[in-house]
């Protein structure tokens, strides 16, 4: 009798994990796109005894500047297939866009440890 399942609200406003990204892109991305700006945040760390890195990065803002918000060593890798693992996603809402990448593999120019923050 004490084995009852409890159902609760999950995610942002009860609509799952994807809803939070949509709201973030429409609000923050919309404001940044008004100023033709982009905000990017990323982190990278080298895998010991290899020439590979693990990189997680994202950017949000104006569609035409979205790639500029990502670290330089991820250029050309958004939705690419040249790494061991490349998980990329983008979300476009009107003039605003959000992009996120998780890359595991060789990334030319990537330092051993990096924290990337940009607002352009």
N, C-alpha and C positions, 0 to 999 in steps of 0.2 A: 503494500500500500504506500510506502514511502518512496516508491520508485517513479514518481511522476516527472514527466519531461516539462521543462520550463521553456517557453517560447518568448524570446525578447526581440527587441529591435536590433537589427544588425546594420552596421555601416552608417553612412551619413544619411540622416533623415529616414532610415529604414529601407533604403533602396540599394544596398550593397556597396562594394568598394568603388565601383565605377562612377557613382554619382558625385563623390567628393572631387574627383578630377574634373568632371564637367563643370561643377560650380566654381572651382578654382580658376579654370580657363576662362569661363564666361565673365567672372568678376575681375580677377587680377589681370588676366590676359587682355580683357577688354580695356581696362584702364591703361595698361602699358601700350596697347596698340594705338590709343588716341595720341600718345606722345611718340609714336614710332620707336619704342624702346623694347628691350629684352632683358630679362633677369635670368641668370644661369647659376647653378650650384652643382658642384661635382666633387668627388673624391676618388683617388686612385692610390693603390698600394701595389708594390712589386711582389711577385711570388718568389720566395727565396730559391736560389740555385737555378733559376730559369731566366729567360729574357721576356717573360710574360707578366702582365699586370691584371689586376681586377679593378675595373672602373665602373662607378655608378654616377651618372650625371643626368641632369634635367635642365630644361629651360622653358620659359613661358614668356609670351609677349607677341609682338607683331610677326605675322607670317613670314615676311621677307627677311627677318633678322633672326629667326629661331635657331639656325645652325651656328650663328655667331655667339650664342649664349653657352654653347658646349665647349669643353676644353679643346685646344688645337689638335691634340693627338687623337681625338675622336672624329675629326673631320673626314667625311667620306664613308663613315662607318654606320651612320644612322640607317637602319634597315639593311645593313650590309650582311654579307655571308663569308667574310674573309677571316673570321676568328673562330676559336673553339666553341665559344658560346657568345651569341649576340642577340640579346632580347631588347628589341626596340619597340616603342609605341609612340604614336602621335594622336593628338585630338585637336581638331580644327572646329572653331565656332565663329563663323563670320570672319572678321579680320584678325582674330586672335588664334594663337596656336600654342599647344604645349607639347613637348617632346621629352622622352625619357629613354636612356640607354643603360644597359648592364652588359659590359663587355668583359670576357675573360679570354685572354690570348695576347699575342704580340701586338704592341701598339708603339710604332716608331715615334720617338720623341717623348714618351711618357717617363716622367721621373720615378724614382723609387717610392717616394711618398709625395702626394700632392693634394692640396685643397684648393678648389677653383671656385671663386665667387666673382660674378661680373654683373654690372648694371650699365647697359649702353643705350 
